[in-house]
Every structure is written in structure tokens, then in C-alpha cells.
Amino acid sequence: MRQLFKKGISGKDVWRFCARQTMIALGATLVAFGFSLFQVPVDLAAGGVSGLAIVLNRFTGWSEGTQILAMNVPLLVLGYFYLGRMRFLVSTVLAVLVFSMATNIFTEWLPTALETYPVTEDLLLNALYAGIVFGLGTGIIFRAGGSIGGTSIPGRILQIKTGFPLGQSYLFTDGAIIFLAGLVFGWELALLALISLFFSGFASDFVLEGTSHVRTALIITDAPQELRRALMHGLDRGVTQWTVTGGYTDAAHTMLYCTVSRSQVRALKDVVADADPNAFVVIGVAQQAFGSGFRMLRRGRSLA
């Protein structure tokens, strides 16, 4: 620890590192809980190493948690050499260890508890619950800068080596496991696994980024001064201005760019309608905005 401080790492950095690892452990525990409660009892293999563990359990009888750990070991070695980041290794090893151990604990304890307090016998609800809980857990892990390991490692390597978009790489690896599960458990469960995978991604994105409250406006106008003043004073938002040329008419125009909150969209339309009714307006959705008028962008630091 003394050597770490000699490198210029403060006590605040140590606290931040510990807090992140704690969040990763909590996220992995939540993933294991949802996996053991909603996927294992009904053979819902929704992709990933965890889904493959459910399939292999049918033939080997080994516990899912043990198989998750065993399959992740070579993947972690592969990820270390191809992705080459110590921070990746530290956070992923923690998540994998907690996930596998918690899965073994939950799969032993939950069946007895469910006999007294059953959640649901509906397979579709199981798929929805599984996806939401699994996604919330992985979202917490990702937000803390960690990874759950598994097929995300070969998916990332496939993306680097072949140039496939990362989403397609994940679709290939997870799709292969769901297809295998369909052969073993039936295609009804395979379809439910796809539904669960979809909701897992949605829940994970929600934890990472939340719902978008930011809208962007591109306004092409011939009354830039009036409109610019109206936007800045009426909405209290900054405006960026370009001179543009119409592709059909070759006529010069001014384009204004403005970022507003979702609640200001109606006011934005009213301001533009009053200042220049002939303006051409495109309003889009931005995932996040940082800086003046929004949250300030801060860079986190980590020991790993």
C-alpha cells in the first residue's frame, strides 16, 4: 500500500477503488440471485457462460456456479492476452468469483425457500423477471467499471479481429448458446431466452445511462439573430451557429444547434415559431449531455 501512495495515489483514490469493487460484488450477487431464482429452475439458458452452464448441467450434473467459474478461467486468460488491461482483469475476476460462489449458494438455498414462497410458475414472467434482474446486476457492474466475463470476452476479441460491430459479436456468441439450448430444452424455452436477453440489455442500459432527458435541435433559418437571442434568453440555453448552403438551391442559410431538456421541447418549438415560422427544424434524442447547463463531466480514477 505504501508503494501505491509513492506513485501519487491518494487516499481518495483508494476509497474510490474500494467503492467500485464493492459495487461490482453487489452487482454480481444480484446477477447470481436473478439467475438462480428465475433461470436455473426452468432451464432458461439466455446466452452467455451462465446459459451454457445450464445446458451442460443437464449432461454433467455439475453445479452451475462451478461450471461458470471453470469456463471463465480460460476466457480470462484469453482476455488478459488479447485485451491486455490489468484493470479489466482485477474487476472481472472479482465479478466472476462472486457470481459463481453466490450462484452455488443460491441454487442450494432458493429451492427450499421457493417451496414456501413461490414467485411465479409462468414461464413468460420468469423470462421477464430474469432479464430485468440480470440486467440490473450487470448494469451495476458495468457502471462501476467492471465486467461479468463470460462471452463478452470472446465477443470483444471477435470484434477486434474481424471488425464486426460489438453488438453483432455478442449476438453471434449468445445466439449460438441459445440455439444449443433450443436443441436441448425445446424451442419454446429458446424463444423465452431471447425475450429474457432483450430485457436484460434494456435493464442494463437503463442502469448505465437512464432514460434520456436531453433533446438536440438543428434549426436552419434566415433570421439567425432574432432566433439566437430568443433561444438564449427565452430558454437560457447556449447556441452554436454555422453558415450552410442548400444542396438544391445553393442558397446560403444559417444553422443553429441547441441542446435542451425534454421538458423544454414545447417551449423550443414556440420560440422558433414566433421568431421564424419558415425555419426548418429537426429535433433529435441525445443519450447524455455534459457541460454548461447540464451535469459537469468528471473523470473517475482507479488503482487498477
N, C-alpha and C positions, 0 to 999 in steps of 0.2 A: 504493500500500500504506500510505503514511503517513497518508493521509486516512481509511483504514479504521480504523486504530488510534485516530485522533482521535474516531471515532464510538463508541468504547468496546469495540471488538472486540479480544479478546486473542489472544496467540499460540496459545493452546489452541483458540480458535475457528477460527483459520486452519488448524491441524493437522487439526481435525475435518472442516473443509470439504474439504481435500485428500484426506483418507482416504475421504470419501464419494464424491468424484469418481473416485478410483482404483477403488473397489468398483463403481461404475457402469460404468466402462470394462471391468473384468474380466467383469462380468455380460453386457455387450453382446458381448464377444468369445466368451463361452460360447454365447450365443444364436446368433451367426453360425456357430459351429462345428457345433452341432447342426442348424441349418437347412441348411447346405451339405453336411453328411455324410449326413443321413437324409431330407431333404425334396426338395431340388433334383434329385438323381439319379433319383428315381422320380415326379416331378411330384406330390408330396404337398402340395397347397395348403390348409393347415389354417387358413384365415381370416387376417385381418389384411392389412396392406400387403404383408408378405412373401409371403403366399399369392397376392395379386393380381399380384405381380411374377412369380411362377412362371407364372401364366396368360398374362400379357402377353408373356412371353419366347417363348411358342410362336408368336406372331404378329409380334413386332418383332425378335427376336434380340438385344435389348439385355440386358446382364448384369443379374442380379437385384439386385446391390448398387447399381448406378447407378439403377435404377428405384425402389428403396426410398428412396434419397436424394431423387430428383426428386419423388416423390409426397408425401414428408413435408414438403417446403418449404411448399407452400400450407396443409397441415394445421397446421404450426407457427405460421404467421401467423394462421390462424383461431383456434388455441388461445390465442395471445397476446391477441387482442382480446376473445374471449369468456370465457376463463378468467382472463386478466389477472394472472398471477403471474410475476415475474422468476425466482424460484427454479425454477418449472416450466420456464421457457424454457431456462435455463442447463443444467439436468440433462438435459433431453430432447434438446437439440441435441447434447450430448456423446454420449449413448447412440446417437442416430441416426447421427452421423458414424462412430463406432467400428463400429457394426453394419454399415453399408453398406460401409465400406472393408474390414473383416475378411471380409465375405461375398465381395467380389470376389477377395480373396487366397485364401481357402479354396476357392472354386469353381474357381480356376485350378490350385491345388496338389493338392487332395484326389483328383481323378480319377486322377492318375498314381500316387499312393500307394495308392489302393484296388485298383489292378490287382495290386499285390504283396501287400497286406494287406487283403483284403476283410473287411467287418464281417459283413454278412448279406445274403442275397438274398430273404429272407422279407419280404413287404410288411407283414404284421401286426407283426413285430418292428421293422421300420423305423418304423411309426407309433408304437409304444410308446416306442422309444428317442428318436424325435423329440420327442414330447410331454414326456418326462421331462427331457431335456437343455434343451429350450427353456424349460420351466417353471422349472428350477433357475436358469437365467440371468436370466429376468425376475424371479424371486423375489429374487435378489441385488440387482437394480436397484431394485425396489420397497422393499426393506429399507433401502437407502441413501438413500431419499427421491427417487428418480428415476422416469423413465417411459421406455418404449421408443417412445413416439409412436404413429404409425400410427392404426388405427381406434379406439384408446382415446380419442382427442381428439374425433372426431365422436360417439362413444358417450356421452362425458361431456356434450357440448353438447346432444345429444338428450335426455338425462336432465334437464338444467336447463330446457330449453324446453318439454318435453312432460309432465314429471313421471313418465316411465317409470322403473321401478327400473333401477339401473345395470346389473345382470346382464341384464335384458331388452334394454337398449340395445346391449350388447356382442353378445348373441345375434342381434339383428337385423343388425348390421353384418357380423359374422363369418359368420353364416348365409347372407347374400347372396353373399359371396365363395365359400363352399364350394359353394353351388348353382351358381354360374357355373363353378367348377372341375369340377363333375359334368357339366355340359353339354359341356365341352371335353375332359376326360380320361376320363370314364366314371364311373358311379355307384359302382363298387367302390372307386375311389380317394376318392370323396367320403365314403363311409362310414368309410374308414380315416382320413380327415382329421378327421372328427368324433371318432373314438376318440383321435386324437392331441391334439385340442383339449381333450378331457376330462382326459387325463393331464397335459397342460401346466398346467391350472388346479390340479389336485391337487398337483403338484410345487411350483408357485409358492406355494400356501397353506402347504405344509409348511415351505418356507424362511422364510416370513414369520412363521408362528405356531407351527410344530412340532406335534407331537401333543399333545392336551390331557391334562394330568395333574391337572386340577382338577375336583372334583365339588362341587355345591352341594346342600344338603339343606333342605327345608321340612318341619317337623315340627309337626303340630297335636296338642297334648297337654293333658291335665287335671292333669298332675303337672310343671309347669314348673320348680319349684325343684330337685327331685331330678334331673331330666333336664339342666337347665342346668349344675348342678355336675358331673354325670358327664361331660358333653361337654367342659367347660373343664379339668377335672383329668385325666380319662382320656385325652383326645385332645390336650390342650394347644392347643385352638382357641377363638377368640372366638365368642360367640353374640349374636345380635340378637333381641330379643323384641317381639312385638306382641300386643295383645288383638284377637281376631277374633270374628265372630259367624257361626254356621252358617246358611246360607241356607235350609235346610229346617226346622230345629228352632228357630231364633232363640236357641239356647243360646250362651253366651259360652265361648270357649276361648282358649288361648294358642298362638301360632305362634312357633316358634323357627327362625331362619335360621342355618345354619352352612356354612362353606366348608372342605373338607378335600382332601387329596391323594388321588389314585386308590388308593394303597396302603392308605389308612385307611378305605375304604368298608366293608369287612367288620367292622372294629372299631366303626365308627359304628352299624351295624345291631345289633351285640351290645350296645352301650351302651344304645340305645333299647329293645331287647327286655327288658333287665334292669330299666331304670328305669320304663318304661311300655309294657307289651305291647299296650295298646289304642291306642297313638298311631298317627296317620295320617302316613305318611312318603312324600315324593316326592324322589327323588334325580335330579338333572339334571347335564348336562355343561356346564361353563363353558370358554370358549376360553382365557382368561387370568385371572390374579389377581395383584394387586399390593398391597403394604402389609404390615401386621404378619403374620408367619408365612410370607410369600411374598416374592418379589422386590420391591424398592423401585422405585417409579415414578420415572423420571428423564426430564426433557425435554431433548432434544438441541437444539443451536443451530447455525445455519448462516450463512454470509456472504451467501448468495443469497436 
